[in-house]
Amino acid sequence: MPRIADRFRGFLPVVVDVETGGFDCEKDALLEIAACIIRMDDFGRLFIADSISLHVEPFEGAHISPKSLEITGIKLDSPFRNALPEKEALRQAFQPVRQEVRATGCQRAILVGHNSFFDLSFLNAAIDRTEFKRSPFHPFSSFDTATLAGLAFGQTVLSRAVQAAGLEWNESNAHSALYDTERTAALFCAIVNRWKILTGF
């Protein structure tokens, strides 16, 4: 039976998207984290298994651009946000990832993201700020679906790449961490599965 641990050299791909208060991972707030666990079926095809989405309290002194809130639609004072402190949000996000790494025989997780350096930089900054121990993710390696989609479909914008892959895209749901993560995960699975069909790998 094919194993996901063998497909990516011992790495477990986990799709992550963050919503933030700006572009500076050191100064701007981390406001949402979402992650999708990817699994492999008996035929070696990837699929989305589980998703998690968490709202995060801005760290003390964090900068938040009004423009960022306008784009994401995040309402910081909403009673339905149920935001968690950064360290607790990381713990809840990482726990299922760590469990999946163990269950699949992988060595550690590798972040998959659309322009993945951005998501990984904010994740690493929060890990440093909270002195979080034992992150399941590789600290600097990642898989970037913007690059993969540019190769596979000639598209680097997430919405266009998703549609070029023959997948559904709803613009009104965009810029929610969970929606963007699930669409990125679907795109990643589509590219890897298509590559398997074309090459047998």
MDTraj code that builds the backbone (N, CA, C; nanometers):
import mdtraj as md
import numpy as np

residues = "MET PRO ARG ILE ALA ASP ARG PHE ARG GLY PHE LEU PRO VAL VAL VAL ASP VAL GLU THR GLY GLY PHE ASP CYS GLU LYS ASP ALA LEU LEU GLU ILE ALA ALA CYS ILE ILE ARG MET ASP ASP PHE GLY ARG LEU PHE ILE ALA ASP SER ILE SER LEU HIS VAL GLU PRO PHE GLU GLY ALA HIS ILE SER PRO LYS SER LEU GLU ILE THR GLY ILE LYS LEU ASP SER PRO PHE ARG ASN ALA LEU PRO GLU LYS GLU ALA LEU ARG GLN ALA PHE GLN PRO VAL ARG GLN GLU VAL ARG ALA THR GLY CYS GLN ARG ALA ILE LEU VAL GLY HIS ASN SER PHE PHE ASP LEU SER PHE LEU ASN ALA ALA ILE ASP ARG THR GLU PHE LYS ARG SER PRO PHE HIS PRO PHE SER SER PHE ASP THR ALA THR LEU ALA GLY LEU ALA PHE GLY GLN THR VAL LEU SER ARG ALA VAL GLN ALA ALA GLY LEU GLU TRP ASN GLU SER ASN ALA HIS SER ALA LEU TYR ASP THR GLU ARG THR ALA ALA LEU PHE CYS ALA ILE VAL ASN ARG TRP LYS ILE LEU THR GLY PHE".split()
xyz = np.array([
    [0.0847, -0.1202, 0.0000],
    [0.0000, 0.0000, 0.0000],
    [0.0884, 0.1254, 0.0000],
    [0.0594, 0.2240, -0.0854],
    [0.1407, 0.3464, -0.0876],
    [0.1293, 0.4236, 0.0437],
    [0.2390, 0.4858, 0.0852],
    [0.2422, 0.5631, 0.2092],
    [0.2816, 0.7072, 0.1786],
    [0.2141, 0.7980, 0.2443],
    [0.2451, 0.9393, 0.2227],
    [0.3862, 0.9713, 0.2721],
    [0.4351, 0.8967, 0.3702],
    [0.5709, 0.9178, 0.4209],
    [0.6753, 0.8921, 0.3130],
    [0.6432, 0.8024, 0.2190],
    [0.7378, 0.7702, 0.1121],
    [0.7299, 0.8694, -0.0040],
    [0.6171, 0.9391, -0.0158],
    [0.5965, 1.0282, -0.1302],
    [0.6791, 1.1560, -0.1202],
    [0.6939, 1.2086, 0.0021],
    [0.7604, 1.3383, 0.0194],
    [0.8818, 1.3274, 0.1124],
    [0.9564, 1.2182, 0.0968],
    [1.0833, 1.2020, 0.1692],
    [1.0671, 1.2161, 0.3200],
    [0.9620, 1.1567, 0.3726],
    [0.9403, 1.1580, 0.5169],
    [0.8666, 1.2794, 0.5691],
    [0.8281, 1.3710, 0.4803],
    [0.7535, 1.4896, 0.5218],
    [0.6033, 1.4685, 0.5030],
    [0.5262, 1.5187, 0.5966],
    [0.3804, 1.5189, 0.5856],
    [0.3362, 1.6575, 0.5391],
    [0.2792, 1.6695, 0.4180],
    [0.2322, 1.8019, 0.3742],
    [0.1067, 1.8435, 0.4505],
    [0.1118, 1.9615, 0.5098],
    [-0.0025, 2.0191, 0.5812],
    [-0.0246, 2.1586, 0.5253],
    [-0.1439, 2.1826, 0.4731],
    [-0.1727, 2.3118, 0.4100],
    [-0.2125, 2.4122, 0.5179],
    [-0.1496, 2.5290, 0.5144],
    [-0.1727, 2.6319, 0.6164],
    [-0.1997, 2.7656, 0.5490],
    [-0.2941, 2.8394, 0.6054],
    [-0.3149, 2.9784, 0.5630],
    [-0.3329, 3.0623, 0.6884],
    [-0.2742, 3.1800, 0.6898],
    [-0.2922, 3.2729, 0.8009],
    [-0.3525, 3.4024, 0.7482],
    [-0.4328, 3.4657, 0.8316],
    [-0.4791, 3.6018, 0.8053],
    [-0.4144, 3.6909, 0.9098],
    [-0.3703, 3.8077, 0.8668],
    [-0.2851, 3.8904, 0.9515],
    [-0.3267, 4.0371, 0.9460],
    [-0.2601, 4.1158, 1.0303],
    [-0.2858, 4.2593, 1.0328],
    [-0.1958, 4.3379, 0.9410],
    [-0.1216, 4.2701, 0.8552],
    [-0.0301, 4.3371, 0.7634],
    [0.0684, 4.2370, 0.7067],
    [0.1813, 4.2879, 0.6562],
    [0.2786, 4.2032, 0.5872],
    [0.4065, 4.1785, 0.6669],
    [0.4217, 4.2451, 0.7810],
    [0.5436, 4.2330, 0.8606],
    [0.5195, 4.1327, 0.9727],
    [0.5838, 4.0161, 0.9634],
    [0.5554, 3.9093, 1.0599],
    [0.6027, 3.9437, 1.2009],
    [0.6964, 4.0371, 1.2139],
    [0.7462, 4.0742, 1.3461],
    [0.6569, 4.1776, 1.4148],
    [0.5936, 4.2639, 1.3359],
    [0.5175, 4.3755, 1.3938],
    [0.3668, 4.3602, 1.3803],
    [0.3204, 4.2924, 1.2750],
    [0.1771, 4.2845, 1.2483],
    [0.1148, 4.1614, 1.3135],
    [-0.0104, 4.1757, 1.3524],
    [-0.0784, 4.0712, 1.4292],
    [-0.1098, 3.9489, 1.3440],
    [-0.1001, 3.8337, 1.4070],
    [-0.1530, 3.7089, 1.3517],
    [-0.2968, 3.6977, 1.4016],
    [-0.3938, 3.6904, 1.3088],
    [-0.5355, 3.6988, 1.3467],
    [-0.6143, 3.5697, 1.3246],
    [-0.5728, 3.4883, 1.2284],
    [-0.6381, 3.3590, 1.2032],
    [-0.5332, 3.2582, 1.1582],
    [-0.5534, 3.1329, 1.1989],
    [-0.4732, 3.0212, 1.1478],
    [-0.5701, 2.9123, 1.1041],
    [-0.5489, 2.8583, 0.9858],
    [-0.6257, 2.7419, 0.9409],
    [-0.5287, 2.6402, 0.8828],
    [-0.5631, 2.5124, 0.8983],
    [-0.4757, 2.4062, 0.8477],
    [-0.5598, 2.2910, 0.7957],
    [-0.5108, 2.2251, 0.6923],
    [-0.5735, 2.1054, 0.6357],
    [-0.4730, 1.9906, 0.6388],
    [-0.5167, 1.8802, 0.6974],
    [-0.4373, 1.7576, 0.6965],
    [-0.4626, 1.6862, 0.5639],
    [-0.3550, 1.6450, 0.4987],
    [-0.3631, 1.5737, 0.3714],
    [-0.3326, 1.4256, 0.3955],
    [-0.4106, 1.3381, 0.3344],
    [-0.3849, 1.1937, 0.3429],
    [-0.3746, 1.1339, 0.2030],
    [-0.3310, 1.0092, 0.1989],
    [-0.3140, 0.9368, 0.0740],
    [-0.4033, 0.8134, 0.0757],
    [-0.4768, 0.7886, -0.0358],
    [-0.5635, 0.6707, -0.0415],
    [-0.4848, 0.5487, -0.0905],
    [-0.5543, 0.4366, -0.1050],
    [-0.4882, 0.3108, -0.1415],
    [-0.4288, 0.3126, -0.2817],
    [-0.4675, 0.4116, -0.3623],
    [-0.4155, 0.4228, -0.4989],
    [-0.3059, 0.5288, -0.5101],
    [-0.2662, 0.5853, -0.3955],
    [-0.1607, 0.6857, -0.3970],
    [-0.2078, 0.8254, -0.4281],
    [-0.3400, 0.8475, -0.4228],
    [-0.3950, 0.9805, -0.4511],
    [-0.4121, 1.0589, -0.3212],
    [-0.3827, 1.1871, -0.3265],
    [-0.3974, 1.2733, -0.2093],
    [-0.5394, 1.3246, -0.1977],
    [-0.5835, 1.3437, -0.0724],
    [-0.7146, 1.4036, -0.0469],
    [-0.7103, 1.4779, 0.0861],
    [-0.8048, 1.5710, 0.1040],
    [-0.8140, 1.6478, 0.2283],
    [-0.8858, 1.5619, 0.3318],
    [-0.8210, 1.5437, 0.4474],
    [-0.8794, 1.4608, 0.5525],
    [-0.9510, 1.5445, 0.6584],
    [-0.8807, 1.6380, 0.7185],
    [-0.9361, 1.7176, 0.8280],
    [-0.8943, 1.8636, 0.8125],
    [-0.9768, 1.9520, 0.8688],
    [-0.9450, 2.0947, 0.8676],
    [-0.9634, 2.1510, 1.0080],
    [-0.8837, 2.2517, 1.0396],
    [-0.8971, 2.3220, 1.1658],
    [-0.8841, 2.4706, 1.1389],
    [-0.9621, 2.5516, 1.2111],
    [-0.9560, 2.6963, 1.1936],
    [-0.9663, 2.7635, 1.3303],
    [-0.8770, 2.8578, 1.3564],
    [-0.8695, 2.9230, 1.4870],
    [-0.8542, 3.0736, 1.4710],
    [-0.9246, 3.1477, 1.5540],
    [-0.9062, 3.2923, 1.5621],
    [-0.8024, 3.3217, 1.6702],
    [-0.7197, 3.4217, 1.6453],
    [-0.6063, 3.4491, 1.7328],
    [-0.6148, 3.5918, 1.7858],
    [-0.5868, 3.6066, 1.9160],
    [-0.5805, 3.7407, 1.9753],
    [-0.4526, 3.8098, 1.9303],
    [-0.4599, 3.9360, 1.8914],
    [-0.3363, 4.0083, 1.8570],
    [-0.2415, 4.0114, 1.9762],
    [-0.1140, 3.9896, 1.9520],
    [-0.0176, 3.9957, 2.0621],
    [-0.0033, 4.1398, 2.1100],
    [0.0452, 4.1549, 2.2306],
    [0.0555, 4.2875, 2.2909],
    [0.1463, 4.3776, 2.2070],
    [0.0941, 4.4938, 2.1694],
    [0.1710, 4.5895, 2.0903],
    [0.1667, 4.5633, 1.9408],
    [0.0862, 4.4664, 1.8991],
    [0.0797, 4.4317, 1.7563],
    [0.0184, 4.5447, 1.6746],
    [0.0697, 4.5615, 1.5534],
    [0.0127, 4.6566, 1.4589],
    [-0.0927, 4.5863, 1.3743],
    [-0.2033, 4.6553, 1.3490],
    [-0.3091, 4.6004, 1.2637],
    [-0.3512, 4.7083, 1.1656],
    [-0.3318, 4.6815, 1.0381],
    [-0.3682, 4.7776, 0.9350],
    [-0.5192, 4.7713, 0.9091],
    [-0.5871, 4.8860, 0.9091],
    [-0.7310, 4.8867, 0.8751],
    [-0.7570, 4.8281, 0.7363],
    [-0.6620, 4.8472, 0.6447],
    [-0.6769, 4.7925, 0.5097],
    [-0.6798, 4.6401, 0.5130],
    [-0.5980, 4.5810, 0.5982],
    [-0.5964, 4.4350, 0.6110],
    [-0.7305, 4.3836, 0.6626],
    [-0.7865, 4.4534, 0.7608],
    [-0.9173, 4.4124, 0.8147],
    [-1.0265, 4.4280, 0.7101],
    [-1.0127, 4.5302, 0.6271],
    [-1.1100, 4.5517, 0.5194],
    [-1.1058, 4.4361, 0.4190],
    [-0.9849, 4.3915, 0.3869],
    [-0.9698, 4.2826, 0.2896],
    [-1.0205, 4.1508, 0.3463],
    [-0.9827, 4.1214, 0.4716],
    [-1.0184, 3.9918, 0.5304],
    [-1.1607, 3.9874, 0.5841],
    [-1.2158, 4.1045, 0.6163],
    [-1.3495, 4.1074, 0.6758],
    [-1.3505, 4.0693, 0.8220],
    [-1.2336, 4.0624, 0.8841],
    [-1.2257, 4.0259, 1.0262],
    [-1.2745, 4.1415, 1.1117],
    [-1.3633, 4.1106, 1.2047],
    [-1.4137, 4.2097, 1.3000],
    [-1.3582, 4.1740, 1.4371],
    [-1.2576, 4.2479, 1.4801],
    [-1.1854, 4.2134, 1.6025],
    [-1.2739, 4.2157, 1.7265],
    [-1.3784, 4.3004, 1.7253],
    [-1.4636, 4.3118, 1.8435],
    [-1.5865, 4.2218, 1.8370],
    [-1.5914, 4.1333, 1.7389],
    [-1.7074, 4.0444, 1.7274],
    [-1.7108, 3.9453, 1.8431],
    [-1.8275, 3.9303, 1.9080],
    [-1.8374, 3.8334, 2.0181],
    [-1.8294, 3.6891, 1.9702],
    [-1.8398, 3.6687, 1.8397],
    [-1.8360, 3.5326, 1.7851],
    [-1.6947, 3.4894, 1.7431],
    [-1.5973, 3.5782, 1.7610],
    [-1.4616, 3.5443, 1.7179],
    [-1.3973, 3.4371, 1.8065],
    [-1.4252, 3.4429, 1.9373],
    [-1.3687, 3.3444, 2.0307],
    [-1.2185, 3.3268, 2.0086],
    [-1.1493, 3.4399, 2.0029],
    [-1.0065, 3.4367, 1.9724],
    [-0.9266, 3.3807, 2.0898],
    [-0.8193, 3.3097, 2.0558],
    [-0.7313, 3.2479, 2.1540],
    [-0.5991, 3.3229, 2.1605],
    [-0.5332, 3.3231, 2.2767],
    [-0.3956, 3.3756, 2.2814],
    [-0.3075, 3.2971, 2.1850],
    [-0.2038, 3.3615, 2.1342],
    [-0.1193, 3.2992, 2.0322],
    [-0.0706, 3.1603, 2.0713],
    [-0.0197, 3.1459, 2.1922],
    [0.0396, 3.0178, 2.2320],
    [-0.0642, 2.9066, 2.2329],
    [-0.1856, 2.9367, 2.2810],
    [-0.2920, 2.8361, 2.2830],
    [-0.3390, 2.8044, 2.1418],
    [-0.3447, 2.9055, 2.0565],
    [-0.3835, 2.8827, 1.9167],
    [-0.2816, 2.7916, 1.8477],
    [-0.1537, 2.8156, 1.8721],
    [-0.0502, 2.7295, 1.8150],
    [-0.0640, 2.5872, 1.8677],
    [-0.0885, 2.5730, 1.9980],
    [-0.1022, 2.4391, 2.0569],
    [-0.2162, 2.3622, 1.9917],
    [-0.3316, 2.4306, 1.9759],
    [-0.4473, 2.3627, 1.9170],
    [-0.4280, 2.3344, 1.7683],
    [-0.3554, 2.4211, 1.6993],
    [-0.3295, 2.3986, 1.5569],
    [-0.2282, 2.2864, 1.5361],
    [-0.1290, 2.2791, 1.6243],
    [-0.0192, 2.1840, 1.6054],
    [-0.0526, 2.0435, 1.6547],
    [-0.1425, 2.0325, 1.7516],
    [-0.1702, 1.9015, 1.8105],
    [-0.2151, 1.7969, 1.7075],
    [-0.3166, 1.8263, 1.6238],
    [-0.3561, 1.7257, 1.5252],
    [-0.2486, 1.6999, 1.4200],
    [-0.1668, 1.8011, 1.3913],
    [-0.0575, 1.7828, 1.2955],
    [0.0441, 1.6854, 1.3529],
    [0.0796, 1.7046, 1.4788],
    [0.1769, 1.6158, 1.5435],
    [0.1243, 1.4728, 1.5483],
    [-0.0046, 1.4571, 1.5776],
    [-0.0659, 1.3235, 1.5810],
    [-0.0599, 1.2570, 1.4443],
    [-0.0850, 1.3350, 1.3386],
    [-0.0838, 1.2795, 1.2030],
    [0.0580, 1.2421, 1.1599],
    [0.1546, 1.3213, 1.2000],
    [0.2945, 1.2884, 1.1702],
    [0.3297, 1.1523, 1.2294],
    [0.2912, 1.1306, 1.3542],
    [0.3194, 1.0020, 1.4192],
    [0.2447, 0.8881, 1.3508],
    [0.1163, 0.9111, 1.3212],
    [0.0314, 0.8051, 1.2657],
    [0.0783, 0.7604, 1.1277],
    [0.1388, 0.8511, 1.0521],
    [0.1788, 0.8202, 0.9142],
    [0.3240, 0.7759, 0.9037],
    [0.3969, 0.7784, 1.0145],
    [0.5373, 0.7407, 1.0092],
    [0.6253, 0.8461, 0.9454],
    [0.5754, 0.9688, 0.9379],
    [0.6564, 1.0782, 0.8832],
    [0.7531, 1.1309, 0.9901],
    [0.8535, 1.2035, 0.9467],
    [0.9513, 1.2600, 1.0397],
    [0.9038, 1.3938, 1.0944],
    [0.8426, 1.4734, 1.0087],
    [0.7852, 1.6010, 1.0520],
    [0.6946, 1.6539, 0.9425],
    [0.6209, 1.7594, 0.9740],
    [0.5308, 1.8209, 0.8768],
    [0.6063, 1.9246, 0.7942],
    [0.5562, 1.9467, 0.6728],
    [0.6080, 2.0550, 0.5896],
    [0.4899, 2.1422, 0.5480],
    [0.5044, 2.2722, 0.5662],
    [0.3952, 2.3643, 0.5365],
    [0.3753, 2.3769, 0.3862],
    [0.2503, 2.3641, 0.3448],
    [0.2086, 2.3907, 0.2067],
    [0.1261, 2.5186, 0.2101],
    [0.1598, 2.6147, 0.1276],
    [0.0846, 2.7388, 0.1269],
    [0.0920, 2.8071, -0.0082],
    [-0.0009, 2.9000, -0.0298],
    [0.0037, 2.9782, -0.1528],
    [0.0864, 3.1027, -0.1220],
    [0.2061, 3.1108, -0.1816],
    [0.3110, 3.2028, -0.1359],
    [0.3484, 3.1638, 0.0075],
    [0.3971, 3.0430, 0.0205],
    [0.4142, 2.9769, 0.1504],
    [0.5114, 3.0482, 0.2436],
    [0.6070, 3.1237, 0.1876],
    [0.7024, 3.1945, 0.2732],
    [0.6301, 3.2897, 0.3674],
    [0.5183, 3.3475, 0.3214],
    [0.4427, 3.4427, 0.4026],
    [0.3823, 3.3725, 0.5234],
    [0.3124, 3.2613, 0.4997],
    [0.2474, 3.1887, 0.6089],
    [0.3511, 3.1334, 0.7066],
    [0.4601, 3.0776, 0.6526],
    [0.5629, 3.0199, 0.7385],
    [0.6318, 3.1271, 0.8220],
    [0.6516, 3.2457, 0.7647],
    [0.7178, 3.3526, 0.8400],
    [0.6322, 3.3979, 0.9582],
    [0.5012, 3.4083, 0.9395],
    [0.4132, 3.4481, 1.0496],
    [0.4031, 3.3377, 1.1546],
    [0.4015, 3.2133, 1.1095],
    [0.3980, 3.1010, 1.2023],
    [0.5262, 3.0985, 1.2865],
    [0.6401, 3.1135, 1.2209],
    [0.7675, 3.1118, 1.2928],
    [0.7811, 3.2292, 1.3882],
    [0.7300, 3.3459, 1.3487],
    [0.7367, 3.4636, 1.4364],
    [0.6534, 3.4398, 1.5625],
    [0.5352, 3.3788, 1.5465],
    [0.4511, 3.3487, 1.6632],
    [0.5167, 3.2432, 1.7514],
    [0.5805, 3.1448, 1.6900],
    [0.6530, 3.0423, 1.7656],
    [0.7643, 3.1066, 1.8482],
    [0.8372, 3.1986, 1.7894],
    [0.9451, 3.2676, 1.8610],
    [0.8906, 3.3556, 1.9727],
    [0.7841, 3.4305, 1.9435],
    [0.7266, 3.5220, 2.0424],
    [0.6788, 3.4474, 2.1663],
    [0.6152, 3.3331, 2.1441],
    [0.5548, 3.2581, 2.2553],
    [0.6500, 3.1548, 2.3141],
    [0.7700, 3.1443, 2.2554],
    [0.8680, 3.0438, 2.2978],
    [0.8052, 2.9041, 2.2958],
    [0.7295, 2.8802, 2.1900],
    [0.6603, 2.7515, 2.1754],
    [0.7613, 2.6424, 2.1438],
    [0.7520, 2.5327, 2.2164],
    [0.8457, 2.4220, 2.1980],
    [0.7845, 2.3155, 2.1067],
    [0.8683, 2.2509, 2.0298],
    [0.8315, 2.1330, 1.9521],
    [0.7272, 2.1626, 1.8439],
    [0.7550, 2.2578, 1.7604],
    [0.6705, 2.2773, 1.6417],
    [0.6861, 2.1563, 1.5513],
    [0.5755, 2.1045, 1.4956],
    [0.5866, 1.9888, 1.4068],
    [0.6378, 2.0242, 1.2675],
    [0.6441, 2.1541, 1.2358],
    [0.6785, 2.1966, 1.1003],
    [0.8285, 2.2162, 1.0815],
    [0.8744, 2.1851, 0.9598],
    [1.0117, 2.2181, 0.9232],
    [1.0257, 2.3704, 0.9321],
    [1.1348, 2.4202, 0.9910],
    [1.1433, 2.5642, 1.0172],
    [1.1628, 2.6526, 0.8946],
    [1.2135, 2.5965, 0.7826],
    [1.2357, 2.6847, 0.6670],
    [1.1944, 2.6243, 0.5331],
    [1.1776, 2.4947, 0.5230],
    [1.1325, 2.4347, 0.3966],
    [0.9808, 2.4417, 0.3868],
    [0.9308, 2.4561, 0.2646],
    [0.7860, 2.4595, 0.2427],
    [0.7572, 2.4236, 0.0977],
    [0.6317, 2.3914, 0.0701],
    [0.5835, 2.3714, -0.0668],
    [0.4945, 2.4900, -0.1027],
    [0.5236, 2.5542, -0.2133],
    [0.4513, 2.6753, -0.2543],
    [0.3592, 2.6441, -0.3719],
    [0.2286, 2.6536, -0.3508],
    [0.1344, 2.6225, -0.4580],
    [0.1306, 2.7314, -0.5650],
    [0.1784, 2.8517, -0.5350],
    [0.1887, 2.9536, -0.6405],
    [0.2897, 2.9072, -0.7461],
    [0.4012, 2.8532, -0.7004],
    [0.5025, 2.8005, -0.7920],
    [0.4498, 2.6770, -0.8654],
    [0.3905, 2.5845, -0.7898],
    [0.3401, 2.4611, -0.8505],
    [0.2306, 2.4902, -0.9528],
    [0.1413, 2.5840, -0.9209],
    [0.0326, 2.6178, -1.0135],
    [0.0859, 2.6927, -1.1350],
    [0.1915, 2.7719, -1.1161],
    [0.2545, 2.8376, -1.2304],
    [0.3091, 2.7354, -1.3282],
    [0.3692, 2.6292, -1.2745],
    [0.4196, 2.5216, -1.3585],
    [0.3061, 2.4425, -1.4233],
    [0.2065, 2.4045, -1.3424],
    [0.1019, 2.3140, -1.3905],
    [-0.0010, 2.3820, -1.4798],
    [-0.0369, 2.5070, -1.4469],
    [-0.1492, 2.5709, -1.5158],
    [-0.1181, 2.7095, -1.5718],
    [0.0033, 2.7595, -1.5483],
    [0.0365, 2.8931, -1.5961],
    [-0.0317, 3.0033, -1.5176],
    [-0.0794, 2.9704, -1.3966],
    [-0.1478, 3.0689, -1.3124],
    [-0.0824, 3.0716, -1.1756],
    [-0.0631, 3.1923, -1.1193],
    [-0.0027, 3.2048, -0.9864],
    [-0.0963, 3.2673, -0.8841],
    [-0.2018, 3.3348, -0.9286],
    [-0.3028, 3.3888, -0.8373],
    [-0.3928, 3.2732, -0.7937],
    [-0.4196, 3.2634, -0.6636],
    [-0.4917, 3.1477, -0.6109],
    [-0.6258, 3.1251, -0.6797],
    [-0.7057, 3.2288, -0.6937],
    [-0.8387, 3.2120, -0.7527],
    [-0.8298, 3.1593, -0.8953],
    [-0.7367, 3.2133, -0.9726],
    [-0.7227, 3.1707, -1.1120],
    [-0.6642, 3.0298, -1.1213],
    [-0.5710, 2.9990, -1.0331],
    [-0.5108, 2.8658, -1.0340],
    [-0.6138, 2.7595, -0.9976],
    [-0.6955, 2.7885, -0.8956],
    [-0.7999, 2.6942, -0.8536],
    [-0.8966, 2.6674, -0.9685],
    [-0.9379, 2.7724, -1.0372],
    [-1.0313, 2.7555, -1.1489],
    [-0.9646, 2.6862, -1.2683],
    [-0.8357, 2.7144, -1.2904],
    [-0.7636, 2.6479, -1.3988],
    [-0.7517, 2.4982, -1.3735],
    [-0.7530, 2.4603, -1.2458],
    [-0.7475, 2.3186, -1.2088],
    [-0.8845, 2.2511, -1.2186],
    [-0.9872, 2.3297, -1.2570],
    [-1.1214, 2.2737, -1.2696],
    [-1.1953, 2.2654, -1.1388],
    [-1.1515, 2.3449, -1.0393],
    [-1.2132, 2.3434, -0.9070],
    [-1.2999, 2.4673, -0.8866],
    [-1.3891, 2.4584, -0.7910],
    [-1.4821, 2.5688, -0.7631],
    [-1.4118, 2.6792, -0.6861],
    [-1.4462, 2.8046, -0.7190],
    [-1.3957, 2.9207, -0.6447],
    [-1.5101, 3.0168, -0.6201],
    [-1.5278, 3.0573, -0.4948],
    [-1.6319, 3.1520, -0.4566],
    [-1.5644, 3.2768, -0.4011],
    [-1.5655, 3.3837, -0.4777],
    [-1.4929, 3.5050, -0.4406],
    [-1.5423, 3.5649, -0.3097],
    [-1.6715, 3.5489, -0.2805],
    [-1.7264, 3.6076, -0.1580],
    [-1.6736, 3.5389, -0.0320],
    [-1.6209, 3.4165, -0.0466],
    [-1.5651, 3.3449, 0.0687],
    [-1.4142, 3.3612, 0.0815],
    [-1.3527, 3.4257, -0.0166],
    [-1.2070, 3.4400, -0.0172],
    [-1.1604, 3.5267, 0.0991],
    [-1.0334, 3.5084, 0.1370],
    [-0.9678, 3.5811, 0.2455],
    [-1.0195, 3.5418, 0.3830],
    [-1.0934, 3.4323, 0.3900],
    [-1.1130, 3.3638, 0.5172],
    [-1.0048, 3.2575, 0.5225],
    [-0.9367, 3.2450, 0.6364],
    [-0.8247, 3.1506, 0.6444],
    [-0.8701, 3.0090, 0.6109],
    [-0.9869, 2.9690, 0.6614],
    [-1.0323, 2.8318, 0.6374],
    [-1.0635, 2.8091, 0.4905],
    [-1.1338, 2.9023, 0.4263],
    [-1.1692, 2.8838, 0.2851],
    [-1.0432, 2.8817, 0.1981],
    [-0.9538, 2.9760, 0.2204],
    [-0.8321, 2.9811, 0.1401],
    [-0.7470, 2.8556, 0.1607],
    [-0.7454, 2.8053, 0.2844],
    [-0.6683, 2.6836, 0.3119],
    [-0.7277, 2.5645, 0.2390],
    [-0.8584, 2.5499, 0.2463],
    [-0.9228, 2.4348, 0.1816],
    [-0.9098, 2.4418, 0.0294],
    [-0.9165, 2.5619, -0.0280],
    [-0.8985, 2.5746, -0.1731],
    [-0.7517, 2.5481, -0.2114],
    [-0.6595, 2.5960, -0.1289],
    [-0.5175, 2.5689, -0.1548],
    [-0.4887, 2.4203, -0.1434],
    [-0.5497, 2.3555, -0.0451],
    [-0.5311, 2.2115, -0.0270],
    [-0.5859, 2.1345, -0.1471],
    [-0.7029, 2.1749, -0.1943],
    [-0.7615, 2.1093, -0.3112],
    [-0.6726, 2.1282, -0.4336],
    [-0.6146, 2.2477, -0.4481],
    [-0.5234, 2.2761, -0.5596],
    [-0.3984, 2.1896, -0.5495],
    [-0.3405, 2.1811, -0.4308],
    [-0.2200, 2.0999, -0.4112],
    [-0.2473, 1.9531, -0.4455],
    [-0.3584, 1.8999, -0.3945],
    [-0.3934, 1.7606, -0.4240],
    [-0.4132, 1.7402, -0.5740],
    [-0.4794, 1.8347, -0.6398],
    [-0.5060, 1.8224, -0.7832],
    [-0.3755, 1.8183, -0.8627],
    [-0.2793, 1.9030, -0.8254],
    [-0.1520, 1.9070, -0.8983],
    [-0.0737, 1.7782, -0.8761],
    [-0.0628, 1.7344, -0.7507],
    [0.0132, 1.6125, -0.7216],
    [-0.0533, 1.4906, -0.7860],
    [-0.1861, 1.4836, -0.7780],
    [-0.2565, 1.3696, -0.8371],
    [-0.2453, 1.3688, -0.9892],
    [-0.2489, 1.4872, -1.0488],
    [-0.2343, 1.4952, -1.1945],
    [-0.0930, 1.4541, -1.2368],
    [0.0058, 1.4934, -1.1573],
    [0.1427, 1.4538, -1.1846],
    [0.1573, 1.3015, -1.1783],
    [0.0884, 1.2394, -1.0830],
    [0.0922, 1.0928, -1.0723],
    [0.0363, 1.0277, -1.1979],
    [-0.0750, 1.0820, -1.2502],
    [-0.1349, 1.0281, -1.3717],
    [-0.0397, 1.0420, -1.4905],
    [0.0251, 1.1581, -1.4990],
    [0.1122, 1.1866, -1.6133],
    [0.2427, 1.1075, -1.6089],
    [0.2949, 1.0853, -1.4891],
    [0.4290, 1.0271, -1.4782],
    [0.4318, 0.8895, -1.4131],
    [0.3245, 0.8548, -1.3400],
    [0.3244, 0.7300, -1.2660],
    [0.3964, 0.7382, -1.1336],
    [0.4501, 0.8572, -1.1017],
    [0.5224, 0.8738, -0.9740],
    [0.4247, 0.9002, -0.8615],
])
top = md.Topology()
chain = top.add_chain()
for i, resn in enumerate(residues, 1):
    res = top.add_residue(resn, chain, resSeq=i)
    for name in ("N", "CA", "C"):
        top.add_atom(name, md.element.get_by_symbol(name[0]), res)
traj = md.Trajectory(xyz[None], top)
